[in-house]
Amino acid sequence: MTRPSAQDRLGRLLAIVPWIAARDGPRLDEVCSRFGIDERELLADLDLLFLCGVYPFTPDVLIEVDIDDGRVWIRFADWFRRPLRLTAPEGLALMGAGAALLAVPGADPDGALARALGKLGAVLGVGAEDAIDVELAAVTPDRLSLLRRATAERRQLEIEYYSFGRDDRTTRVVEPWRVFNAKGQWYLAGWCQRARAERLFRVDRIRTANTLDVTFEPPEQLPEPTIFHGGADDPVVVLDLGGRARWIVEQYPNEGVYELGDGRVRVHLRVSERAWLERLLLRAGTDAVMVEGDRAVAPAVARRVLGRYERPGDP
């Protein structure tokens, strides 16, 4: 039996919780039958709820789960009774996430979540007949088909790849493990013979790809797909970000975020390539201040870029 991924378990749990909470102690076998899982899986999922809450993790901000005599109750913490203050983009994102949860097998199409989404849609002026177009990175169907076929047939690939972090192109032989989409981009995860390690490749940065007549055996348990693998030896930089640069916290993995007040945050980022940090600082501009790390990076790259636009004889 294939072990479900963490993402699949989370989606299932988010559908199970409101369904149980809306009922007065449904039986465990009833919950299992509805969501197509066995009792062992259900109890393992519910165990995760004891860890869900917000700071300072006192009983009033934790979800309560009671199991007795083959029945289960879920009670939300007082914190969940506070009204939400959402911006329009936040509300639209919440509607999209909620609609995805309603598609999970066993979710109640007429339950509390569906009713809440209906009310939210009325406020936003979005109806069930409306559609949202999601544009993913530009990748040709032929390229995706080639990568997926090589993955399914367990055949090695030879690719020419542009590395954004190092700003160079290399030719590599890769054992493809998984093709997946995350944050609007297509990725290929697998074993890179050149690096002798697991690597992640953005598909739109693969210039050429050819299937080889060499097969391989993937690991029995594939690692969970992640967009960034920070090495233990990679340096950590600390940035203070102004309001217009807070997008960095949401877009990139980090090792700690701290509110400073006045709309500013301090973030710890693990950096594997200097070129990536240079681009990040150029995009953030004066809204990012280096607190710890090489403070010469931003001035040096700014001078280098400006030098490309100078005309002979300019001061």
N, C-alpha and C positions, 0 to 999 in steps of 0.2 A: 504494500500500500504506500502510495506517494505521500511523503510528509508535507502538509500545507506550509506555504511560506508565511512569514510574519505578516506580510501585507494581507494575505487571504484571511488569516486568523483575525486581524484587526477589523477588516470589513465585516466578517461574520459576527464578531462581538458587538460592533456598533449597531447591527440589526437586531441581535438578540436582546440587548439591554432594554430598549424602549418597549419591546413586545412583552417582556416579563413584567416590567414596571407598570404597564397598563392593566395588568391582571392581578387578581388577589390570590397569589400563590399557586401558579400552575404546576402540574406534576412534572417531574424531571423527564419522564418518558414522553410526555406530550411535547415538551420543548425539543427533545432530541428528534422526535418524529417530524416535527415541523421544519427543522433546519437541517435534517439529513446527517446528523452526527450521532455518535454513541455517548453514553453517560460519562465515560472517562474523558473524552474530548471536551464535553460541556463543563465538567468540574474544573478542568485545567484552564479553560477560558475564564470561568467565573473567578478563579483564584487571582487572576490579573487585576480584577476590579478593586481588590483590597489595597492596591498600590496606586490607585487613581485619585488624584486630588490636587489641590493647589497649596501653596505656602500659606500658613505655617504647618499644614498637614495635621490639624486638630480634627476631632470628630465631626465638627460642623462643616468641614470642607472635603470630607471623604465620602465615597459611595458605600452604602451598607448592603451587604448580601447575607441573607439568612436562609439556611437549608435545614429542613426538619421534616422527618417522616415522609421522605420522597417528594417534598414540595419545595419551591424556591420563591423567595421574595427579594425584590431589589427596591431600595429606597434611596432617592437622590438626596444629596446634602443640601443644607439650607442655602449654600452658595449658589446653587443652580436656580434658585427662585429670584435672583436679582435680574432686573430687566437688562437686556443687551442694548448697547448703543452702537449700531453698525453703520458704516458708510455704505454708499450704493455699491461700490466694487466688492466690499466684504459681504454684503447681502447676496450679490449675484454668485460669488464664489461658494457661499453657504448653500445656495439653492442647487448649484451643480453637484456639490458633494452629497447633499441629501438625496438628490435624484439617483445618484449612483448607488447609494445604500438601499434605496427602494428596489433596486434591481437584484439585490442579493437574494438567493433562494430562501424562502421562508418569511421574508419581510412582509409586513401587513400593508397592503396598498391603500387601506382605509383607516389606518391607525393614527396614532398621535403625530408621528413624523410627517405623514402625508398631509394631515390637517394643518400642521405648522408651516409646511412649505406652501400650502395654498394661501395662508394668511400673509406670508412673506412675499409671495408673488403678487398678491393684490396691492401691497404697499409699494413694491418696486414697479408695478405696471407690467409684469411679465406673466403670461398665461401658459397653460400646458401646451397650447398650439404653437407657441413661439419656439424657435430653434436658435442654438448658439453654434457658430462655426468655430472650430478649433483648428488653427493652422499649425502643423508641425514643421520641423525643419525640412528643407528641400532635399529629399532623398528619392531617387527614382524607384519605381516598383521593381524594375529589373535588378537593381543593386540589392534591395531588401530580399528579393526572391533568391538571389545567388547566396547571400549570407545565411539565410534560413535553411536552404537546401544543404549547404555544407555543414551546418550545425546538426541537422537531422541525420545526415549520412556519416557524420563523424570524420570528415575529411579536412585536411589542413588547407589553409588559405595563404597565399602570398599577397600581401597588400603593400601599396605605397601610401604612406600616412604622413599627414602634416600635423606636427605637434605644436599646438597653440602655445603651450607653456614655454617651450624652448625655441619656438619660431624656426623650425627646420623640418626637412622632409627625410624620411628613412624608408627603406624597404625591409619588411619583416615577414617571417613565417609564423602564423598564428594557428593555434588549435581552438576553434570557436566553441564556446560552451553555451552561450545564451545571446539572443538578440531581444532587446527590450526597449521600451520608451519611458522616459522620465523627464519631467519638467520641459516638455515640448520638444525633446531631442531623441533621436534614435541612437542606441549604443550597442556595441558588440563587446561582450566580455569573454575572455579566454586566456590561454597560456601563450605568452610571447617567448619564442625561442631566443630572440635577440637579447631580451632583458632577463631571460631565465626566471621569470616570475609571472604571476597573474597581472593582467593589464586590462584597461578599459579604453575603448576606441570610439570616438564619436563618428557615426557612419558618414555624416556629411563632410568629414575631413579625410575620408578614405578616397584617394585620387584614383587608384586602380585596384582591382581585386580579381584574383585568378584561383580557381579551385585546383588543388594538386591531387595526384593519384596516391596520396599517402594518408592512411587512416590513423586514428588515435583512439584511446580510451579515456573518456572524461572522468573526473573524480566521482565516486559513488554519491557523495553529498556535496552538491554545488554550493558555494558560498552565496549569501544573499547579495543581490546586485546593489552596489552603491556607486554613486557618481564620483566620489573622490576617495582615494586611499592615501592618507597622510603617513609618511614614514616616521619612525621613532626618531630618526636623526635629522629630520627636516626642522629648520628653525621656526620659532614662533614669533610673530610680530604682534604688537599691541597698537591698535588704532583708536583714536577718539573720533567719532563720526557725528557730524552735524545732521540736521533734519533731512536734508536732501540726499545724504549719503547712507541713510539707514537701510536702503535696499540691499546693501552688502550683507547685512546680517541675515536677511531672508533668502538671499540667492546662493550663498556659499556656506559650506560646513564650517563650524567654528568650535572653539574649545572654551567658550565662556562669553557671556554678554552681561554687562552691568550698566544699569541706568545711572547717568550722571546728573540728571536734572536739566532743565532748560531745553528739552528735546534732544539732548546728546546722549550717546551710548559709548561704552568702551568695549571693544571686541578683541578677542585673541584668535588669530588666524595662523594655521600651520601652512607654511609656504614651501612648496617643493621646487619651484622654478622662479628665478629672479624676473624673467621676462613677463610672467603672469602678474607679479606684484607691480611691475612698472605700468602695465596696462591698467590695472585696477586703480592705482594712484592717479593716473592721468584722467580716468573717467570721473573719479570722485573730486578732483581738484582741491580747492581750499577747504572743502567740507570734511576732509580726512587729514588728521594730524597724527604723525608717527610718535608714539610715546615710548615704545621699546622696539629696537631693531636698528637697521642701518638707515639713519636719517638722511644719508646722502643719495638714496635711491631716487626720490621724487625730484630734487633739483637737477640731478644728472640726466634723467630721462627727459625732463622738460627742456633743458638746454639742447639736448640732442635733437629733439623734434623741432624746436625753433630754428636750429641751425639749417634744417632742410629748406626753410622758407626764406632764409636771408639771401639777399642779392649782393653780388660783389660790390664792395665799397660802402655797404651799410655799416654804421657804427655798431 
